[in-house]
Amino acid sequence: SSSSSSSSFPGVDARAAAPTCEDADVAACPSPAGASDPLAAARVRGSFQLLRARDVETGGARDTNAGSLTLLRPGDEVFEVFVTGTLINANDEGVCLAGLEIPFAFPTSVVPSPGAAPIDAPAEDFVATCYYVGVRSREASAAPGTASVRRGAFLDDLEPGTAPRACDETIALRTTADGADVAFEDDVALCPGCWLVGGRDGVLFSWKHKDGLAMSVRAEERLGFERARCAAVE
């Protein structure tokens, strides 16, 4: 982006809270020869969860946009899957995340009409939407560039196509046959002891069908995050 970078917290050095790869002494990628997990090799701990909106009975009707989240489980039918979690830098030095990819598997079966049997939908029928991805330090919270004014956006409050700048400058979301990859941009780093944060309720991004169809979670599906990798060098 051509815009200038600044912190959303007055009096805080944004560079200290969100360093660039020039400031980092450790690189997650390329990973050392023989290392199968670039996060483990770089001493970065990762943990992520798949959540759904909690069903709430309201006068006999079900309100699935109540604003509270619960774990996604086999057998669920949901309209949107939310991803929360973090990466924590356990080093005394900054860690560059450029080239790091975190793959997520999501449900790809949809219910075409109420009561119908689920059918498989192609990858291009799904949309991954970033809510907020920032960096928190012990001193402050910031994201590379200007923190988004929409960091509190949630559920219907987020308009399509309005990903906050904090997302655009931190990650790229790429749809795959199994779900979506989170790819870190070229100059994103975690300062010593820093960690990634999401927006409201910790949501980083979400997954849903482009036409708003309900997704069915099959019992045998392996969903969520398994292992990070380094992007292939072209």
C-alpha positions, 0 to 999 in steps of 0.5 A: 500500500502507498499509505503511510504506516501508523499505530492506532495507539497514540504514543506507541511506536508502531515499528516496535509493535509490528516489526518488519522482516528487516528487524527479524533475526529469525525467518520461519521460511525457508525452513531448515533442511529436514524440518517438516514444521517451519513454525516449530523450527522457528519456535513459533507456537500456533493454535487455531479453532473453528467456531460457529454462531451459537443457536439461540431460541427466540420466541420459537425461532432460531437466531443463528446470528446472535453474536456468541460463538461455540466450537464447530462439531460433526453434524452441525449445519452452519452458514458461516465458520469462524477461525480464531487463534494465534501465533506466538513468538517464543524467541528473544528475537523477531521472527519473519513470517514472509513465505509462511502458509497455514492451510485450513480444511473447511466443510465443502458440503452444502444443503441446497434446500431445507431438508435436502441431503447435503451435496459437495460444492466446488471450491470456487463456490466458497468465500473466505473473508478476513475480519482482522489480523493484528500483532499484539506486544506487551506494550501495545496492539498494532497491525502492519500499517494502520489498524483497521477502523473495522476491527470490531466488525462481526457477522452481518456488520462486515460488508463484503469486499471491505477487508480491513487494511490490517488484513490486506497488509498482513495476510492473503486468503487463497481458496483451495480444494479443501478450504483456504490457505492463510499466506503471510505477506512479504514483510510481516514479522512478529516481535519478541514475545508478540502474538497474532490477534483477531478482531471481535471475539478473536475472529481472524477470518471466516468461511461461507458459501457464496450464495448463503447455503448452509454447510454440513459438517460430516463426522469423518471430515478432518477440519481445521489447521494441521501443519504450516508450510513454506510457500513453494519457490517459483 
